[in-house]
Amino acid sequence: MADDTSLLAEIEARYEAARDHASRWREEAREAFRFYAGEQWDDADVAKMEEQQRPVVTFNRVMRLVNAVIGHEANNRAEVRYVPRTLGDARVNELLTSASAYFRDACDAEFEESDAFRDMIVSGMGWTNDRLSDTSNPDYDLIEERVDPLEMLWDPSSQKPNLADARYLFRRKRYAEKEIKAIWPDFTGPFGGGFDDDIDDEGEPVDRSPRSSYRGDGDSRDIRPDILVLEYQYKEREAYYVVSQPGVAETVEIAADDLNEELRDRLKERGIPFVMKRRTVARRCFVIGRTIVQGPDVVCPHDFTYHCMTGFRDREHHHWFGIVRMLKDPQRWSNKWLAQIMHILNSNAKGGLMAEESAVADRHEFEASWADPAAVTWFADGALKNNMVQPKPPPTWPAGVERLLQYANASFNDVSGVNQELLGLADREQPGVLEWQRKQSAVTLLAPLFDSLRRFRKMQGRCWLYMMQRYVSDGRIIRITQDNGQVAGVPFGGSPETQAPLPPQWKLPETADYDVIVDQAATAPNQKEQTWAVLSQLFPLLGNILPPQMMMLAVEYSPLPESFVAKLKEMQKQLESQGPPPNPGMVQMQAQMQAQQAELQMRRQEAEAQMQLDRARAQNDMEIQRQKLQAQIELDRQRAQSEAMLSAEKLAQEAHTAEQRQALEAEAQGLKLELASAAADGRGPITRLFEGLSERQDQALAALAESNMRSSSALAAGLADLARALMADNELVRDPRTGRAIGTRRVARSA
């Protein structure tokens, strides 16, 4: 980087070149601003006409045409949006776009740009400056302000629109000594000399006399003129090194001064690759007199903080001009022809008289009375009779002088390209679509001016992007208007929706790889009217389909006042919070749906009850079958047991009977033997005894058989009762409260 001496030499050489190059343009720009303000006569012409007592008339048609173009820009203002190249950076993009809108609104950037656009239309160049200000906020505010074009000087070799290829530029601005001491407190002088020219920005001589800095009679007020401060911004090529980090895909950029030869040798020894590259960096410095009081420093490395919008190109002189240059000759000739016609009419308003000397008695009295229409003019006797007094013949009216005036007035629209539709003065009946198309035709002729404005916004948007990333502190609260119209305070560095912290790469230089898109702003009146005209044609077709939210979105594009639209949105939010009013059709539909739901619910409950009943019946039947099976098994078991007991008892009785019978038979046989032996002695009593014994034996056997019969009958009756008990019917038992089945009980069959 060059030292102050070499830098001052460079500034001096470039300043002289830029001043000489811009001198012609500055003179023409002053004249253009005077024309726009109505000062359209040269001093020499004014002096000559006043000497001839001719009227100096000015009908300013230039301002009307220039204001028409300026008004078209004001009605179609655009805003800068930052659109990311990848979808992953959408949150960062939304934050930067919202922050840019916040800072632009805070400094009234749109009005400053319109003011600079007016300068461009008039003189051919309009300037703005982007800067940081801590006047009202210690965290810095981004400011965009219009700069007087006559304060600027630029690179004479620049050829591209908006001076996009300029290598340097200057701004000449004057400050009071108190302001300089407040801004640069370490600077004590000298204040004069250097670049303070003999001609100031207004074209008036600057008094350098020492007596201008002194006022007598004890008045110690500072009446010295303001001090010139020269701001110099320039671009230079600087070298830097790109060093690869081992094991990491990222690279590191190091300034050439920081990477000396020793460090380069160490990198080579370690095998770390590096390469030298060059880039363009924008710097600035401030000069007072011949002293650099600040800088060089960098505010925005890739561009100047001063941005220019240029008009039409004058290739011969490498200058830029606006519409006023084309309107100068029509305006001059319109004024001159109108003044000439008025002079002719004034000169021949009353005409003159031709009179003989003897026609009047007193010549002076005659001239005075002739000029007074209420006075009586006296002639000599016979003067009127003898035609001694006759009027002068009127001069011949120049042929075509009024057509020259008409031609000059008609040339305004022809040379500027601004038609009657753009002026709003079309007096013919024509459809609105046709009038809009003719307005667009006029805008097409002025397209280079609006194309320059679009390029200006893109250049300014890139500079703002860097300044927001570099100078705006994290966590600063900015006000953002969300999509629902609500204004919320969001910390800078947080998402507009969730206010969650964004990833740290939003401040990295790589994040600045954005496409800057200039989009039509929703607040532009002309754009709103066009959108509303299209929506008005669609409302009859979509009125019954669009939801209320879409209708409120359409109201934003209506020509209604913003306060009224805001109240409508607020009422809509209240209605949404309270719920929409019942619609008869919807109420009927809801009633039908509720009835159907009730019917379905009833059917479902019936089906569930039937299923429960069927399930209970199935369970009951299964329980009955199980109990019957168990009873049958128990009956068969008891029957088998009874039969076995009966068989065993029967066998026991039969065995007992057989034993008794055998005993009786044995006893009888013994008696028979005894009787037989006794019969030999006497048979009568013995026979009777034997017969009695046989009868007792028969009775005992009969009693035994009857006892066996009664036992068998009692056992059979018990088995029958058991069988009836086991084979009894089962009855379902239910809970008296719920009606659900809780068990079964046996019911005896009726005989």
C-alpha positions in Angstrom: 0.0 0.0 0.0 1.4 3.4 -1.0 2.4 5.9 1.7 0.6 9.3 2.2 3.0 11.2 -0.1 2.5 8.9 -3.1 -1.2 8.6 -2.4 -1.5 12.5 -2.3 0.3 12.6 -5.7 -2.1 10.1 -7.1 -5.1 12.0 -5.7 -3.8 15.3 -7.2 -3.3 13.8 -10.6 -6.6 12.0 -10.8 -8.5 15.0 -9.3 -7.2 17.3 -12.0 -8.2 14.8 -14.7 -11.7 14.3 -13.3 -12.3 18.0 -12.8 -11.3 18.9 -16.3 -13.4 16.1 -17.7 -16.5 17.0 -15.7 -16.3 20.8 -16.2 -18.3 20.7 -19.4 -20.9 18.4 -17.9 -21.2 20.5 -14.7 -21.9 23.6 -16.8 -24.5 21.8 -18.8 -26.0 20.3 -15.6 -26.4 23.7 -14.0 -28.2 24.9 -17.1 -30.5 21.9 -17.0 -31.4 22.5 -13.4 -32.2 26.1 -14.2 -34.3 25.1 -17.2 -36.3 22.7 -14.9 -36.8 25.5 -12.4 -38.1 27.9 -15.1 -35.0 30.0 -15.7 -34.9 29.5 -19.4 -33.6 32.8 -20.8 -30.0 33.7 -21.3 -28.8 36.8 -19.6 -27.9 38.4 -22.9 -31.4 37.8 -24.4 -33.1 39.1 -21.2 -31.0 42.3 -21.3 -31.7 42.8 -25.0 -35.5 42.3 -24.6 -35.7 44.6 -21.6 -33.8 47.2 -23.7 -36.4 46.9 -26.4 -39.2 46.9 -23.9 -40.3 43.5 -25.1 -42.0 41.0 -22.7 -39.9 38.2 -21.2 -42.4 35.3 -21.1 -41.7 31.8 -19.8 -44.3 29.0 -20.0 -42.4 26.1 -18.4 -43.3 22.9 -20.2 -40.1 21.2 -19.3 -41.1 20.6 -15.7 -44.4 19.0 -16.7 -42.7 16.4 -18.9 -39.9 15.7 -16.4 -42.4 15.3 -13.5 -44.4 12.9 -15.6 -41.4 10.5 -15.9 -40.6 11.1 -12.2 -44.2 10.3 -11.2 -44.1 7.1 -13.2 -41.1 6.0 -11.2 -42.7 7.0 -7.9 -45.8 5.0 -8.8 -43.8 1.9 -9.7 -41.1 1.8 -7.0 -39.3 -1.5 -6.6 -37.6 -3.2 -3.6 -34.5 -5.3 -3.5 -34.9 -9.0 -2.5 -32.1 -11.4 -1.7 -32.7 -14.8 -3.3 -30.4 -17.7 -2.3 -28.8 -20.0 -4.9 -29.6 -23.1 -2.8 -32.7 -23.9 -0.8 -30.7 -24.5 2.4 -30.1 -20.8 2.7 -33.7 -19.8 2.7 -33.8 -18.7 6.4 -30.8 -16.6 6.0 -32.2 -15.0 2.8 -35.5 -14.1 4.6 -33.6 -12.5 7.4 -31.4 -10.4 5.1 -34.4 -9.3 3.0 -36.4 -8.3 6.1 -33.5 -6.5 7.6 -32.8 -4.6 4.4 -36.5 -3.5 4.3 -36.3 -2.4 7.9 -33.2 -0.2 7.4 -34.5 1.2 4.1 -37.8 2.2 5.7 -36.0 3.7 8.7 -33.9 6.1 6.5 -36.6 6.7 3.8 -34.4 5.2 1.1 -37.2 5.0 -1.5 -37.6 8.8 -1.4 -33.9 9.4 -1.6 -33.7 7.2 -4.6 -36.6 9.0 -6.3 -34.8 12.3 -5.6 -31.6 10.9 -7.2 -33.7 9.7 -10.1 -35.0 13.2 -10.6 -31.4 14.4 -10.8 -30.7 11.8 -13.5 -33.7 12.8 -15.6 -32.7 16.4 -15.4 -28.9 16.4 -15.7 -28.1 12.8 -16.7 -26.5 11.6 -13.4 -28.1 10.9 -10.0 -26.0 9.9 -7.0 -26.7 8.3 -3.6 -24.3 7.3 -0.8 -24.6 4.3 1.5 -23.0 4.9 4.9 -23.2 3.9 8.6 -24.5 6.3 11.2 -24.3 6.1 15.0 -26.2 9.4 15.5 -29.4 7.8 16.8 -28.2 4.3 17.5 -24.8 3.2 18.9 -25.2 -0.2 17.1 -25.1 1.7 13.8 -27.9 2.3 11.3 -27.6 1.8 7.5 -28.3 5.1 5.8 -28.9 5.9 2.1 -29.0 9.5 1.1 -29.1 11.5 -2.1 -26.0 13.4 -3.1 -25.9 16.5 -5.2 -24.5 15.6 -8.6 -22.4 18.8 -8.7 -20.4 17.5 -5.7 -19.2 14.5 -7.6 -16.2 13.9 -9.9 -15.5 10.5 -11.6 -13.1 8.6 -13.6 -12.9 10.0 -17.2 -12.2 6.6 -18.7 -15.4 5.0 -17.4 -17.6 3.9 -20.2 -20.3 1.6 -18.7 -23.7 2.7 -17.5 -23.8 3.7 -13.9 -20.0 4.1 -14.0 -19.8 0.4 -13.3 -16.2 0.3 -14.5 -15.0 3.5 -12.8 -11.6 3.2 -11.1 -12.1 6.1 -8.7 -14.4 9.0 -7.8 -14.3 12.1 -5.7 -16.8 14.0 -3.6 -16.4 17.7 -2.8 -18.3 18.6 0.3 -17.9 21.7 2.5 -18.0 21.5 6.3 -17.9 24.2 9.0 -14.8 24.2 11.1 -16.7 23.1 14.1 -18.0 20.1 12.2 -14.5 19.2 11.1 -13.2 19.3 14.6 -16.1 17.1 15.8 -15.4 14.5 13.1 -11.6 14.6 13.1 -10.6 16.0 16.5 -6.9 15.3 15.9 -6.7 17.5 12.8 -5.7 21.1 13.6 -4.9 22.4 10.1 -4.0 23.8 7.7 -7.5 24.0 6.3 -6.8 25.8 3.0 -4.9 25.1 -0.2 -4.6 21.9 -1.9 -7.7 21.0 -3.8 -9.8 24.0 -2.9 -10.4 25.5 -6.3 -11.1 29.1 -7.2 -14.6 28.1 -8.3 -17.0 26.5 -5.8 -19.8 24.1 -6.5 -22.3 26.9 -7.2 -20.1 28.7 -9.8 -19.5 31.8 -7.6 -16.0 33.1 -6.8 -14.7 32.2 -3.3 -13.3 35.1 -1.4 -9.8 34.3 -0.2 -9.1 37.7 1.3 -7.9 37.7 5.0 -10.4 40.5 5.7 -13.3 38.0 5.0 -12.3 36.2 8.2 -12.4 39.2 10.4 -15.2 41.5 11.5 -14.6 44.6 13.5 -16.5 46.3 16.3 -15.8 43.5 18.7 -17.8 40.9 16.7 -16.0 37.6 17.2 -18.5 35.4 15.3 -17.0 32.9 13.0 -17.8 34.2 9.5 -15.2 32.2 7.6 -16.4 30.2 4.6 -16.9 26.5 4.9 -13.9 24.2 4.4 -13.6 21.8 1.5 -13.3 18.1 2.4 -12.3 15.9 -0.4 -13.4 12.2 -0.2 -11.5 10.0 -2.5 -12.7 6.4 -3.2 -10.6 4.2 -5.5 -10.2 0.6 -6.5 -6.8 -1.1 -6.6 -5.5 -4.5 -7.3 -4.0 -6.3 -4.3 -2.3 -9.6 -4.0 -3.2 -12.3 -1.6 -2.5 -16.0 -1.0 -4.9 -18.9 -0.8 -3.6 -21.5 1.5 -5.0 -25.0 1.8 -5.5 -26.5 5.3 -4.2 -30.0 5.7 -7.0 -32.5 6.0 -9.6 -29.9 5.5 -11.4 -29.0 2.3 -11.6 -25.3 3.1 -9.0 -22.7 2.2 -7.6 -19.7 4.0 -7.0 -16.3 2.4 -3.9 -14.4 3.7 -2.8 -10.9 2.7 0.4 -10.7 0.7 2.0 -8.5 3.4 1.2 -11.0 6.1 2.7 -14.0 4.3 6.4 -13.0 3.9 9.1 -15.0 2.2 10.1 -16.8 5.4 6.5 -18.0 6.0 6.3 -19.1 2.4 9.4 -21.2 2.7 8.0 -22.9 5.9 4.8 -23.7 4.0 6.9 -25.3 1.2 8.9 -27.3 3.6 5.7 -28.7 5.2 4.2 -29.4 1.8 1.2 -27.1 2.3 0.1 -25.8 -1.1 -0.6 -22.1 -1.6 -1.1 -19.9 -4.6 -1.0 -16.1 -5.1 -4.0 -14.4 -6.6 -5.2 -10.8 -7.2 -8.4 -9.1 -6.5 -9.9 -5.6 -6.7 -10.5 -3.8 -3.4 -12.3 -0.5 -2.9 -10.8 1.9 -0.4 -11.4 5.5 0.7 -9.7 8.4 2.3 -10.5 12.0 3.4 -8.3 14.9 2.5 -8.4 18.4 4.0 -6.0 20.8 2.4 -3.1 18.5 1.6 -3.5 16.3 4.6 -5.0 12.8 4.7 -7.1 13.0 7.8 -8.7 9.5 7.6 -7.9 6.3 5.7 -7.2 4.6 3.5 -9.8 2.2 4.9 -12.3 -0.2 3.5 -16.1 0.1 3.9 -17.3 -2.1 1.1 -14.5 -4.0 -0.5 -16.1 -4.9 -3.8 -17.7 -1.5 -4.7 -17.9 2.2 -3.9 -20.3 3.4 -1.3 -21.4 6.0 -3.8 -23.7 4.7 -6.5 -24.6 6.5 -9.7 -27.5 6.1 -12.1 -26.8 7.5 -15.6 -29.1 8.7 -18.4 -28.4 8.8 -22.1 -24.8 8.4 -23.4 -22.9 11.2 -25.1 -20.2 9.2 -26.7 -18.3 12.2 -28.2 -17.7 13.8 -24.9 -18.0 10.7 -22.6 -20.8 12.4 -20.7 -24.4 11.4 -19.7 -27.4 13.6 -20.3 -31.1 13.6 -19.4 -34.3 14.6 -21.0 -33.9 18.3 -20.4 -31.1 18.5 -23.0 -33.6 17.4 -25.7 -36.2 19.9 -24.4 -34.0 23.0 -24.4 -34.5 24.0 -28.0 -38.3 23.4 -28.1 -38.6 25.4 -24.8 -36.4 28.3 -26.0 -38.2 28.7 -29.3 -41.6 28.3 -27.7 -40.7 31.2 -25.3 -39.2 33.3 -28.1 -42.1 32.9 -30.5 -44.6 33.6 -27.8 -42.7 36.7 -26.8 -42.5 37.8 -30.4 -46.2 37.4 -31.0 -47.0 39.3 -27.8 -44.7 42.1 -28.9 -46.4 42.4 -32.3 -49.8 42.5 -30.6 -48.7 45.1 -28.1 -47.1 47.3 -30.8 -50.3 47.3 -32.9 -52.9 47.4 -30.2 -54.4 50.8 -31.1 -52.6 51.6 -34.3 -51.8 55.2 -35.2 -53.1 58.3 -37.1 -51.9 60.3 -40.1 -52.9 64.0 -39.7 -52.1 67.3 -41.3 -50.6 70.1 -39.2 -53.7 72.3 -39.6 -56.1 69.5 -38.6 -55.7 70.2 -34.9 -55.3 73.4 -32.9 -53.2 72.0 -30.0 -51.1 69.0 -30.9 -50.2 68.0 -27.4 -53.8 68.2 -26.2 -54.8 66.2 -29.2 -52.3 63.4 -28.4 -53.3 63.3 -24.8 -57.1 63.2 -25.5 -56.6 60.6 -28.3 -55.0 58.2 -25.8 -57.8 58.7 -23.3 -60.9 56.8 -24.5 -63.2 58.9 -22.2 -61.9 62.3 -23.3 -63.3 64.5 -26.2 -60.8 65.0 -29.0 -61.2 68.4 -30.9 -60.2 68.9 -34.5 -60.1 72.0 -36.6 -63.1 73.0 -38.7 -63.3 71.0 -41.8 -60.6 68.5 -40.9 -62.8 65.5 -40.6 -64.8 66.6 -43.7 -61.8 67.0 -45.8 -60.2 63.7 -44.5 -57.3 65.6 -43.0 -57.0 62.9 -40.3 -56.8 59.2 -41.4 -55.8 56.0 -39.4 -52.4 54.4 -40.2 -52.7 51.2 -42.2 -52.0 48.2 -39.8 -48.8 46.3 -40.5 -49.1 43.0 -42.3 -49.2 40.0 -39.9 -46.2 37.7 -40.5 -47.5 34.7 -42.2 -47.0 31.4 -40.3 -45.7 32.9 -37.1 -48.5 31.1 -35.1 -47.7 27.9 -36.8 -44.1 28.2 -35.7 -45.3 28.5 -32.1 -47.6 25.4 -32.5 -44.7 23.5 -34.0 -42.4 24.4 -31.1 -45.1 23.3 -28.6 -45.7 20.1 -30.4 -42.0 19.2 -30.4 -42.0 18.7 -26.6 -43.7 15.3 -26.9 -41.9 14.4 -30.1 -38.3 14.8 -28.9 -38.9 13.5 -25.3 -41.1 10.4 -26.1 -43.6 11.3 -23.4 -47.0 11.0 -25.0 -50.4 12.4 -23.9 -51.4 9.2 -22.2 -48.3 9.3 -19.9 -49.1 12.9 -19.1 -52.8 12.0 -18.4 -53.9 14.6 -20.9 -55.4 12.4 -23.6 -58.7 14.0 -24.6 -60.1 11.2 -26.8 -62.5 8.5 -25.7 -60.6 5.2 -25.7 -60.7 1.9 -23.7 -58.6 1.7 -20.5 -56.6 -1.2 -22.0 -55.6 0.9 -25.0 -54.6 3.8 -22.9 -52.5 1.5 -20.7 -50.8 0.1 -23.8 -50.0 3.6 -25.1 -48.5 4.4 -21.7 -46.3 1.3 -22.0 -45.2 2.5 -25.4 -44.0 5.7 -23.9 -42.2 3.9 -21.2 -40.5 1.7 -23.8 -39.0 4.9 -25.3 -37.7 5.7 -21.8 -36.5 2.2 -21.1 -32.8 3.1 -20.9 -33.5 5.4 -17.9 -35.4 2.7 -16.0 -32.9 0.1 -16.9 -30.2 2.3 -15.3 -32.4 2.5 -12.2 -32.7 -1.2 -12.0 -28.9 -1.7 -12.3 -28.4 0.9 -9.7 -30.6 -1.0 -7.2 -28.7 -4.2 -7.8 -25.4 -2.5 -7.2 -26.7 -0.8 -4.1 -28.3 -4.1 -2.9 -24.9 -5.9 -3.0 -23.3 -3.1 -1.0 -26.0 -3.2 1.6 -25.7 -7.0 1.9 -22.0 -6.7 2.8 -22.6 -3.9 5.2 -25.4 -5.8 7.0 -23.2 -8.9 7.3 -20.1 -6.9 8.4 -21.4 -4.1 10.6 -24.8 -4.9 12.0 -24.4 -6.5 15.5 -26.0 -9.9 16.3 -29.1 -9.9 18.4 -30.1 -6.4 17.5 -33.9 -6.0 17.5 -35.3 -5.1 14.1 -39.0 -4.7 13.2 -40.3 -7.0 10.5 -43.7 -7.0 8.9 -44.7 -10.6 8.7 -47.0 -12.2 6.0 -50.1 -11.8 8.2 -49.5 -8.1 8.4 -48.3 -8.1 12.0 -45.2 -6.1 13.0 -42.8 -8.1 15.2 -39.5 -7.4 16.8 -36.9 -10.0 15.7 -33.3 -10.2 16.8 -30.9 -9.8 13.9 -29.4 -13.2 13.5 -32.7 -15.1 14.3 -35.4 -16.6 12.1 -38.3 -14.2 11.3 -40.8 -17.0 12.2 -39.3 -18.9 15.1 -36.8 -16.3 16.3 -34.4 -19.2 16.7 -30.7 -18.5 16.2 -29.5 -19.0 12.6 -26.4 -21.0 11.8 -23.2 -19.0 12.0 -22.5 -19.2 8.3 -24.9 -16.3 7.6 -22.1 -13.9 8.3 -19.5 -15.7 6.2 -18.4 -14.1 2.9 -19.5 -17.2 1.1 -23.1 -16.5 2.1 -23.0 -13.3 -0.1 -23.3 -15.4 -3.2 -26.8 -14.2 -3.9 -28.9 -13.3 -6.9 -30.2 -9.8 -6.3 -33.7 -9.7 -7.8 -35.6 -6.4 -8.2 -39.3 -7.1 -7.7 -42.3 -4.8 -8.0 -43.2 -3.5 -4.5 -46.7 -4.2 -3.3 -47.1 -0.5 -2.3 -46.6 0.9 -5.7 -49.9 2.6 -6.7 -49.7 1.9 -10.4 -48.9 -1.8 -9.8 -51.8 -2.0 -7.3 -54.2 -0.5 -9.7 -53.2 -3.0 -12.5 -53.5 -5.9 -10.1 -56.8 -4.7 -8.8 -58.2 -4.3 -12.3 -57.3 -7.9 -13.1 -58.8 -9.1 -9.8 -62.0 -7.1 -10.4 -62.6 -9.2 -13.5 -62.0 -12.4 -11.6 -64.2 -11.7 -8.6 -67.5 -12.6 -10.4 -66.0 -16.0 -11.3 -64.2 -16.7 -8.0 -66.3 -14.8 -5.5 -68.1 -17.9 -4.2 -65.0 -20.1 -4.2 -62.3 -17.9 -2.6 -62.1 -18.2 1.2 -62.2 -15.1 3.4 -58.4 -15.2 3.9 -57.9 -15.0 0.1 -60.3 -12.1 -0.2 -58.4 -10.2 2.5 -55.2 -10.8 0.6 -56.8 -9.4 -2.5 -57.9 -6.2 -0.6 -54.2 -5.4 -0.1 -54.0 -4.6 -3.8 -57.0 -2.4 -3.8 -56.8 1.4 -4.1 -58.3 1.8 -0.7 -56.4 3.7 2.0 -53.9 1.7 4.0 -55.5 2.5 7.3 -58.9 1.2 6.1 -57.2 -2.0 4.9 -55.5 -2.4 8.3 -58.9 -2.1 10.1 -60.4 -4.7 7.8 -57.6 -7.1 8.6 -58.0 -6.5 12.3 -61.8 -7.1 12.1 -61.1 -10.3 10.1 -58.8 -11.5 12.8 -61.4 -10.8 15.5 -64.0 -12.7 13.5 -61.6 -15.6 13.0 -60.9 -15.7 16.8 -64.7 -15.7 17.5 -65.5 -18.2 14.9 -67.5 -17.6 11.7 -71.2 -16.9 11.8 -73.4 -20.0 11.2 -74.3 -20.6 7.7 -77.9 -21.9 7.2 -76.8 -24.4 4.6 -73.9 -25.5 6.8 -76.2 -25.7 9.9 -78.6 -27.9 8.0 -75.8 -30.0 6.7 -74.4 -30.3 10.2 -77.8 -31.2 11.6 -78.2 -33.9 9.0 -74.7 -35.2 9.8 -75.4 -35.2 13.5 -78.7 -37.1 12.9 -76.8 -39.6 10.7 -74.1 -39.9 13.4 -76.8 -40.4 16.1 -78.5 -43.0 14.0 -75.2 -44.7 13.3 -74.4 -44.5 17.0 -77.8 -46.1 17.9 -77.2 -48.8 15.3 -73.8 -49.4 16.6 -75.1 -49.7 20.2 -77.9 -52.1 19.0 -75.3 -54.1 17.2 -73.1 -54.2 20.2 -76.0 -55.2 22.5 -77.1 -57.9 20.0 -73.5 -59.1 19.9 -73.3 -59.1 23.7 -76.7 -61.0 23.9 -75.6 -63.5 21.3 -72.3 -63.9 23.1 -74.1 -64.4 26.4 -76.5 -66.9 24.8 -73.6 -68.8 23.3 -71.8 -68.8 26.7 -75.1 -69.9 28.4 -75.6 -72.7 25.9 -72.0 -73.8 26.3 -72.4 -73.7 30.1 -75.7 -75.7 29.9 -74.1 -78.2 27.6 -71.1 -78.4 29.9 -73.3 -78.9 32.9 -75.5 -81.4 31.1 -72.3 -83.3 30.1 -71.0 -83.2 33.7 -74.5 -84.3 35.0 -74.6 -87.1 32.4 -71.1 -88.2 33.5 -72.1 -88.0 37.1 -75.3 -89.8 36.5 -73.5 -92.6 34.6 -70.9 -92.8 37.4 -73.6 -92.9 40.1 -75.6 -95.3 38.1 -72.7 -97.6 37.6 -71.8 -97.3 41.3 -75.5 -98.0 42.2 -75.6 -100.9 39.9 -72.4 -102.2 41.3 -73.7 -101.7 44.9 -77.0 -103.3 43.9 -75.2 -106.2 42.2 -72.9 -106.6 45.2 -75.8 -106.5 47.7 -77.8 -108.8 45.5 -74.9 -111.2 45.4 -74.5 -110.9 49.2 -78.2 -111.5 49.7 -78.1 -114.4 47.4 -75.1 -115.8 49.1 -76.7 -115.2 52.5 -79.9 -116.8 51.2 -78.0 -119.7 49.9 -76.2 -120.0 53.2 -79.4 -119.8 55.1 -81.0 -122.2 52.7 -78.1 -124.6 53.0 -78.2 -124.2 56.7 -81.9 -124.9 56.7 -81.5 -127.7 54.3 -78.7 -129.1 56.5 -80.9 -128.6 59.5 -83.8 -130.2 57.7 -81.7 -133.0 56.5 -80.5 -133.6 60.0 -84.0 -133.5 61.3 -85.0 -135.9 58.6 -82.3 -138.2 59.7 -83.3 -137.8 63.3 -87.0 -138.2 62.3 -86.2 -141.2 60.2 -84.5 -142.8 63.2 -87.3 -141.8 65.4 -89.8 -143.1 62.9 -88.7 -146.5 63.5 -89.8 -146.0 67.0 -93.1 -144.2 66.3 -94.1 -142.1 63.2 -97.1 -139.9 64.2 -95.6 -137.1 66.3 -92.5 -137.1 64.3 -94.3 -136.5 61.1 -96.1 -133.5 62.5 -92.9 -132.1 63.7 -91.3 -132.5 60.3 -94.2 -130.8 58.6 -94.1 -127.9 61.0 -90.4 -127.5 60.3 -91.0 -127.4 56.6 -93.6 -124.7 57.0 -91.2 -122.5 59.1 -88.6 -123.0 56.5 -90.9 -121.8 53.8 -92.0 -118.7 55.7 -88.3 -117.8 56.4 -87.5 -118.0 52.7 -90.5 -115.9 51.8 -89.6 -113.2 54.3 -86.1 -113.2 53.0 -87.3 -112.8 49.4 -89.6 -109.9 50.4 -86.7 -108.1 52.1 -84.6 -108.4 49.1 -87.5 -107.0 47.0 -87.9 -103.9 49.2 -84.2 -103.2 49.1 -84.1 -103.4 45.3 -87.2 -101.1 45.1 -85.7 -98.4 47.4 -82.4 -98.4 45.5 -84.2 -98.1 42.2 -86.3 -95.1 43.5 -83.1 -93.3 44.7 -81.5 -93.7 41.4 -84.6 -92.3 39.6 -84.6 -89.2 41.9 -80.9 -88.7 41.2 -81.5 -89.0 37.4 -84.4 -86.4 37.6 -82.2 -84.0 39.5 -79.3 -84.3 37.0 -81.6 -84.0 34.0 -83.4 -80.8 35.2 -83.5 -77.7 32.9 -81.1 -74.7 33.6 -82.5 -71.1 33.8 -80.4 -67.9 32.9 -79.8 -65.6 35.9 -79.3 -61.8 35.2 -78.1 -58.9 37.2 -81.2 -56.8 38.2 -79.3 -53.5 37.7 -77.4 -54.1 34.5 -79.4 -56.9 32.9 -76.2 -58.8 32.1 -76.1 -62.7 32.5 -74.3 -63.6 35.7 -75.1 -67.4 36.0 -77.7 -70.2 35.7 -80.0 -72.2 38.1 -81.9 -75.6 37.7 -85.6 -75.6 37.3 -87.6 -78.8 38.2 -89.8 -80.1 35.4 -93.5 -80.2 36.2 -94.9 -83.7 36.4 
